[in-house]
Amino acid sequence: MNIINSWFERFLGDRQLVYLVAALVLLLVLVVVLGHMLAPAIAALIIAFLLDGAVEWLRARGIGKLIAVIWVFVMFIALCLIAFFTILPPIMGQFAQFFGQLPTMLGTVQEQLYALPQAFPSLVDESQLQAITDQVQDELMAIGQRAVAFSLGSIVSVIALFVYVILVPVMVFFFLKDKDAIISWIGSYLPRERQLTDQVWDEVMLRTGDYARGKVYEILIVGFSAWLVFSMVGLKFAAFLALITGLSVIVPFIGAAVVTIPVAFVALFQWGPGSESLIAVMAYLILQALDGNVLVPLLFSEVVKLHPNAIILAVLVFGGIWGLWGVFFAIPLATLAHAVIKAWRSHRDDQLASNAGAGSGTGTGAPAP
């Protein structure tokens, strides 16, 4: 009990540590309690955060801030319009076709798999295969139902859609334009003795910014490469499969394994168990291997230094709390936790060293006459 009391006394006596914990708790409460109401603002803040790197890149080359912001914002809107009118329609069409043909594909693949016990009776047991196929069929049908329900139920009302289409870009522009003024305004309400909080903020902003922008580049590169590979091998639903392949990199380690199932499923439906299906699956696996061993080190070298188990746990925890955004920012949130622990330990060591120095200085002084 004395240990706990002494710990609380040291904790509450350290103002900077109290300020840091209070800031984290306040931020968490705002996101959890007001997250739904502030969704447009949060979406605009995230987009502005991703675009800020391009603005700073232009400013570093001598372009004025306002011109850099306008240029990046116009390019962002143009890319969104191009994607909406050229890339999204074929993907949504293949999305509808995929789930529309899902029952037929399930039946075809099931028939092909049932032929395996006859061809390899010593390796494949028919009862086990039946149980596996039934379970896979139930899972795929459930995924299809959830996807259709999501595509229909997530279409917001006209007013809410108007809010997102109009309000979010406007907020993105002003977040980019007035970033320094907003940060200064927030800082004016914070305590002056906040070196520990500033240390955590600087490290998290540096690493999270590089990570988030690198992750967007990775999604685009992997998605486009997957579309080229699937188109070259002649795989059906190439655009839809390329989309989920690109998005699979959001979830490290797990996403690549999960997306293997629909790729192999479509290949089996299209060609059956043969060389064409094997080539399609191998091409996908090679693409994921190149992403993990070549692209990721190039994009994220020295950005995130976390153990793979820590990354997986972060994905599971934050994804369960905040869904897709939680999965996307799982590693930055884990980096935040790591930065807090690192800053706290450094702050504690500095205090201990200061106290030890003060104690030794007092103890070595000359005795009073």
Secondary structure, DSSP 8 states (H G I E B T S, - for coil): -HHHHHHHHHHHH-HHHHHHHHHHHHHHHHHHHHTTTTHHHHHHHHHHHHHHHHHHHHHTTT--HHHHHHHHHHHHHHHHHHIIIIIHHHHHHHHHHHHHSHHHHHHHHHHHHHTHHHH-TTT--HHHHHHHHHHHHHHHHHHHHHHHHHHHHT---HHHHHIIIIIHHHHHHHHHHTHHHHHHHHHTTS-S--HHHHHHHHHHHHHHHHHHHHHHHHHHHHHHHHHHHHHHHT-TTHHHHHHHHHHHTTSTTHHHHHHHHHHHHHHHHHH-SSHHHHHHHHHHHHHHHHIIIIIHHHHHTTT----HHHHHHHHHHHHHHHHHHHHHTHHHHHHHHHHHHHHHHHHHHHHHHHHHHHHHHHHTS----
